[in-house]
Amino acid sequence: MPDSPHTYDKKYDPLQAFIELFKDIDSVGATAEEKKDLTLEERLRAHIIDGEKEGLHDALDEAMEKYKPLEIVNDHLLDGMKTVGELFGSGQMQLPFVLQSAEVMKMAVAHLEPHMEKIEGEGKGSIVLATVKGDVHDIGKNLVDIILSNNGYTVHNIGIKQTLPQILEAWKETKADAIGLSGLLVKSVTVMEENLKELNEQKIEVPVILGGAALTRHYCESHLRDLYAGKVFYGKDAFEGLRTMDMLKAGKTGVLDEEITERLGKRSDAQKVVAEARAKKAEQQDEFAASKGDGGTATAVRSNVATDIDVPEAPFWGSRVVEGLSLDEIYPFINTTALFRGQWQFKKGSMSPEEYEAFLEDKVHPVFERLKAQLRDNGVLHPRVVYGYWPVQSDGDDLIIFDPKDHDKEIERFRFPRQTSSKKLCIADFFKSVGSGQKDVLGLTCVTMGEDVSKLAKKLFDNNDFTEYLYTHGMGVESAEALAELWHKRIRAELGIGGDDSPKIPELFRQKYRGSRYSPGYPACPDMSDQEIIWRLLDPTRIGCQLTENWQIDPEQSTSAFVVHHPEAKYFNV
């Protein structure tokens, strides 16, 4: 066993195995045989494009006999990174290959740096990167850091949960050309908007690039651009951020402005067509309703969720902490589709379904198996659970929580949103009402994998182990989701409704079981402040989980949820 839980066995390099699969594709790079005929300049580019570390130092030493170190970087290595970006953008290169190229770029610059003359202002430009206040997620921001820093930019990555004063302090100190803000959830978009308003008040007009899962291009390029006195740009991914920085430094923001104006115009035209179609449909519905004699005014105010469902018996009331869980019990519940495609970003691209499955089986599953063993054996993952059961009743859109010891004493109340159309669903509908005279049961959970996996991911990132950083971060997140899935299954068993479970674990990811598990921030319960109530009931601080000011859980590899037993409870949007 390694001396430290943060040490990895690097004997098997999965990315090198991946690259072998693509050796016969011309657009990715030259084959070993072809490299013999390449010029020195072509070999330098090939090292970057292929992510090939072997022989790199020899090629660089040979190049320094002909070029200055800075010329090697600017004229040849960066040209290779540009090709990498083009291949990624066209779908011909997977993200882990991109990160392998970035590792080689870092290695090359480190080899050349001692021979470079230290001249101020030699870089292409600089940017301050931060995850906004209250947000603990940094994978997207760090990918931007990797791509920008390996394409000649100086990146001041100041970390997660950064307030605007902290961001501005870094910007003023570094005199950066732009600020990049990232965040995962809807609340983080609100924080970005507040930051832009504050910049206006301080009369600061630094260019700002915004990105994150909850931020849409349209919202950024319309609403946020309109309210900020400076320039605001949307960063869909790291390479769009790179293009924006290139345009900023080249003084071509007018080109970006024209592209945005054109996009907004096309969207406006499309919205008009949709609005006209909806208006026509509404008119037809009114005419039909009028013909039935109700004047079209009758509307449902409640859903038709069944109210005659038997209430399961809770195994206990209140909460319990569970520790000492086996990772081998949790690992089978990892959703590999979410891990491989979502976290690790192995895309199908132009591969046929059969080719893609063969690729995953041949090249990606070995990485998965290696990481499962390493994270288990090195003690990096620490699965812990706090969960329990509470007596409840619905009151309209509210869910009343009663004291576990005194079932007639209200102690908390959730207010859930209701659909304004479709089935008019609300989470509260899945529980017995106050008018029924019967108490129902609500399950609550919070699970975590602990903070050590975040520390390991940061160490890998800081050591320029970018591919391993991507893998480790993804494994931590999906292991926490797997633990949540496993514990939901445990709760169904304890409630006596586990008999409806599919025997196939992948089908559980598609809700092939009775009831549902909703986390704050889900479309059915988007209010993240519900976490405060969960925290008062469960006290997840007992398993090392804290809430940020934006109600996200720290460590990041954690998740909480409401567990609903009603058979009609499935995912829905409000």
Salt bridges, closest charged atoms under 4 A:
GLU33 OE1 - LYS36 NZ 3.66
GLU41 OE2 - LYS66 NZ 2.83
ASP50 OD2 - LYS35 NZ 3.19
ASP61 OD1 - HIS111 NE2 2.78
GLU62 OE1 - ARG43 NH2 3.17
ASP79 OD2 - ARG45 NE 2.79
GLU103 OE1 - LYS53 NZ 2.96
ASP135 OD1 - HIS137 ND1 2.98
ASP177 OD1 - LYS249 NZ 3.31
GLU193 OE2 - LYS197 NZ 3.57
GLU193 OE2 - HIS223 NE2 3.02
GLU221 OE2 - ARG217 NH1 3.07
GLU221 OE2 - ARG263 NH2 2.69
GLU240 OE1 - ARG217 NH2 2.87
ASP246 OD1 - LYS124 NZ 3.38
ASP257 OD1 - ARG225 NH2 2.76
ASP257 OD2 - LYS231 NZ 2.40
GLU259 OE2 - ARG243 NH2 2.70
GLU262 OE2 - LYS266 NZ 3.43
GLU323 OE2 - ARG384 NH2 2.46
ASP328 OD1 - ARG376 NH1 3.12
GLU361 OE1 - HIS365 NE2 3.92
GLU369 OE2 - LYS372 NZ 3.13
ASP377 OD1 - ARG376 NE 2.97
ASP395 OD2 - ARG413 NH1 3.13
ASP397 OD1 - ARG418 NH2 2.70
ASP398 OD2 - ARG413 NH1 3.01
ASP398 OD1 - ARG415 NE 2.59
ASP408 OD1 - LYS439 NZ 3.32
GLU410 OE2 - ARG413 NE 3.01
GLU412 OE2 - ARG536 NE 2.74
ASP429 OD1 - ARG302 NH2 3.02
ASP429 OD2 - ARG418 NH1 2.76
ASP440 OD1 - HIS565 NE2 2.61
GLU451 OE2 - LYS455 NZ 3.51
ASP452 OD2 - HIS382 NE2 2.91
ASP462 OD2 - LYS458 NZ 2.72
ASP465 OD2 - LYS10 NZ 3.59
GLU468 OE2 - ARG370 NH1 2.79
GLU485 OE1 - ARG517 NH2 3.24
GLU494 OE2 - ARG490 NE 2.92
ASP501 OD2 - LYS489 NZ 3.07
ASP501 OD1 - ARG492 NE 2.77
ASP539 OD2 - ARG542 NE 3.85
ASP554 OD2 - LYS161 NZ 3.04
GLU556 OE2 - HIS137 NE2 3.99
GLU556 OE2 - HIS473 NE2 3.03
